[in-house]
């Protein structure tokens, strides 16, 4: 009876030990061992020795199969991701509807008080310059003169004066109006922009949302459309600039042998342990079969 137990037991132990040793030799020794100028065979272990090739292979697979344009586009545009984005936008607007702080306080919390002041002044100055330029280009004097002239010509009795008051009569008036606009418009526009800024920045956020909240649905829909367009048109360009395969390769190559072993074992610990026990099982079966053959 002892012989029938001993052979399978020894076979199982041999299978367990050899498989366990083989798996350990994948990672150990972690560095090459030399005797004099000669490097001992099987040092370092298979995975540390082939780390560069393994890293390149994993990088190529990740780039080709996992992080390619089609997969990422499909993921970013999936209904789950769109719903998550929509949920965050809804949450954001719901918070705005209940926010008691003023817009200035909210922006200061996000950007810092100095940044808010800087952007406020910059917007007022640039807005004034832009609107003043556009107002000058619009030739307000000619527009006003043309309106007045047409209005006069429609009135009774103007026909008697039409011979005395022609278009040349209105030219100096238009020029004078344009000059007044150029001189006074910047100050007026700057004051008006400042008033609007103060009104907005010092108003509680929830009151601003109450005024313009009905447009939030349009804004959220537009943001989702912009998101979709950016993913469809720009994702390929981003992947062209970002070499995913090289990034993954460099990351794996930067691991120390200890870190690489820990990462692989963290992913495949149960599978590798199953291989060890499978070796024990096969060893036990081989020992038992050996006994059957002898008898």
Buried (B, 14 or more C-beta within 10 A) or exposed (E): EEEEEEBBBBBBBBBBBBBBEEBBBBBBBBEEEEEEEEEEEEBBBBBBBEBEEBBBBBBBEBBEEEBBEEEBBEEBBEEEBBEEBBEEBEEEBEEBBEBEEBBBBBBBEEEEEEEBEEEBEEEBEEBBEEBBEEBBEEBBBBEBBBEEBEEBEEEEEEEEEEEEEEEEEBEEBBEEBBEEBBEEBBEBBBEBBBEEBEEEBEBBBBEBBEEEBEEBEEEBEEEBEEBBEEBEEEBBEEBEEEEBBEBBBEEBBEBEBEEBBEEBBEEEEEEBBEBBBEBBBBBBBBBBEBBEEEE
